[in-house]
Amino acid sequence: MEVRDAGIVNVRNACRFLTMRGVLLPELGRHEEAEAAFKDAT
């Protein structure tokens, strides 16, 4: 997740990274963060 988070910070249009984050976070039980990532991706 660290590499993906670095991509979110450094890529101007990071919607793909945010979507991947939204998919992965529920696996860790972090549902609210996943919802926020999906909202940010749109």
Z-matrix of the N, CA and C atoms (Angstrom, degrees):
N
C 1 1.443
C 2 1.525 1 110.70
N 3 1.300 2 118.98 1 -24.10
C 4 1.457 3 120.68 2 -178.64
C 5 1.523 4 111.89 3 -65.18
N 6 1.320 5 116.85 4 -40.61
C 7 1.460 6 120.44 5 179.49
C 8 1.522 7 109.68 6 -65.26
N 9 1.316 8 116.35 7 -44.27
C 10 1.454 9 120.52 8 179.12
C 11 1.519 10 111.40 9 -62.56
N 12 1.340 11 117.66 10 -41.41
C 13 1.459 12 121.37 11 178.51
C 14 1.522 13 110.83 12 -63.50
N 15 1.327 14 117.66 13 -37.26
C 16 1.463 15 121.33 14 176.59
C 17 1.524 16 109.77 15 -63.69
N 18 1.311 17 117.16 16 -38.48
C 19 1.460 18 120.93 17 176.99
C 20 1.511 19 111.81 18 -63.47
N 21 1.313 20 117.02 19 -39.43
C 22 1.461 21 120.83 20 179.43
C 23 1.520 22 110.08 21 -61.48
N 24 1.318 23 117.18 22 -40.58
C 25 1.452 24 121.70 23 -178.48
C 26 1.526 25 111.20 24 -72.22
N 27 1.323 26 117.80 25 -36.89
C 28 1.458 27 121.31 26 -171.00
C 29 1.520 28 115.68 27 -97.15
N 30 1.289 29 118.52 28 -12.85
C 31 1.459 30 121.09 29 -178.52
C 32 1.526 31 108.67 30 -101.17
N 33 1.316 32 115.39 31 127.58
C 34 1.458 33 120.19 32 -176.39
C 35 1.533 34 111.35 33 -59.64
N 36 1.330 35 117.13 34 -49.05
C 37 1.466 36 121.58 35 -179.75
C 38 1.520 37 107.44 36 -106.52
N 39 1.314 38 115.89 37 87.23
C 40 1.461 39 121.04 38 -170.58
C 41 1.531 40 112.85 39 -97.52
N 42 1.312 41 118.45 40 23.84
C 43 1.467 42 119.84 41 -174.96
C 44 1.531 43 112.09 42 -60.72
N 45 1.316 44 118.26 43 -34.54
C 46 1.471 45 120.02 44 178.25
C 47 1.522 46 111.10 45 -65.78
N 48 1.324 47 116.47 46 -42.79
C 49 1.458 48 120.15 47 178.76
C 50 1.529 49 111.06 48 -64.93
N 51 1.323 50 115.91 49 -40.82
C 52 1.462 51 119.79 50 179.23
C 53 1.526 52 111.00 51 -64.75
N 54 1.323 53 116.43 52 -38.15
C 55 1.462 54 120.29 53 177.41
C 56 1.524 55 110.26 54 -64.39
N 57 1.326 56 116.98 55 -44.14
C 58 1.474 57 120.24 56 177.64
C 59 1.522 58 110.15 57 -61.13
N 60 1.317 59 116.45 58 -40.38
C 61 1.466 60 120.35 59 178.37
C 62 1.523 61 109.87 60 -61.91
N 63 1.339 62 116.54 61 -42.41
C 64 1.461 63 120.95 62 178.71
C 65 1.515 64 112.99 63 -62.96
N 66 1.307 65 116.72 64 -28.88
C 67 1.464 66 121.31 65 178.02
C 68 1.526 67 110.91 66 -78.29
N 69 1.324 68 116.84 67 -38.52
C 70 1.465 69 121.12 68 -174.66
C 71 1.529 70 113.67 69 -80.88
N 72 1.300 71 118.55 70 -34.45
C 73 1.466 72 120.57 71 -174.46
C 74 1.532 73 114.32 72 -60.63
N 75 1.323 74 120.28 73 -38.86
C 76 1.469 75 118.49 74 177.68
C 77 1.530 76 113.20 75 -60.91
N 78 1.335 77 115.81 76 -29.14
C 79 1.465 78 119.22 77 176.60
C 80 1.527 79 111.03 78 -61.16
N 81 1.325 80 115.68 79 -25.93
C 82 1.463 81 121.40 80 179.73
C 83 1.529 82 111.93 81 -97.10
N 84 1.339 83 115.89 82 3.54
C 85 1.456 84 120.49 83 -179.80
C 86 1.518 85 113.25 84 80.20
N 87 1.306 86 117.58 85 16.68
C 88 1.472 87 122.42 86 -176.97
C 89 1.531 88 109.74 87 -104.26
N 90 1.322 89 115.73 88 66.98
C 91 1.464 90 122.56 89 -171.77
C 92 1.527 91 113.19 90 -68.65
N 93 1.319 92 117.93 91 -39.88
C 94 1.462 93 119.90 92 -179.64
C 95 1.525 94 111.16 93 -65.45
N 96 1.326 95 116.94 94 -39.36
C 97 1.460 96 120.66 95 177.28
C 98 1.524 97 110.51 96 -66.19
N 99 1.321 98 116.25 97 -36.18
C 100 1.471 99 119.99 98 177.94
C 101 1.504 100 110.58 99 -64.18
N 102 1.314 101 117.07 100 -43.53
C 103 1.468 102 120.32 101 178.38
C 104 1.524 103 110.67 102 -61.03
N 105 1.317 104 117.07 103 -42.47
C 106 1.460 105 120.88 104 178.85
C 107 1.525 106 110.93 105 -63.90
N 108 1.327 107 117.55 106 -38.89
C 109 1.466 108 120.66 107 178.93
C 110 1.518 109 111.27 108 -63.52
N 111 1.336 110 116.89 109 -41.40
C 112 1.457 111 120.05 110 178.18
C 113 1.526 112 110.57 111 -65.19
N 114 1.313 113 117.54 112 -39.90
C 115 1.474 114 120.47 113 177.87
C 116 1.521 115 110.52 114 -63.72
N 117 1.331 116 117.34 115 -41.87
C 118 1.452 117 121.18 116 179.29
C 119 1.534 118 111.22 117 -66.50
N 120 1.313 119 116.89 118 -31.17
C 121 1.462 120 121.24 119 -178.95
C 122 1.525 121 111.71 120 -69.37
N 123 1.301 122 116.69 121 -25.31
C 124 1.470 123 119.06 122 -179.84
C 125 1.440 124 109.58 123 -86.54
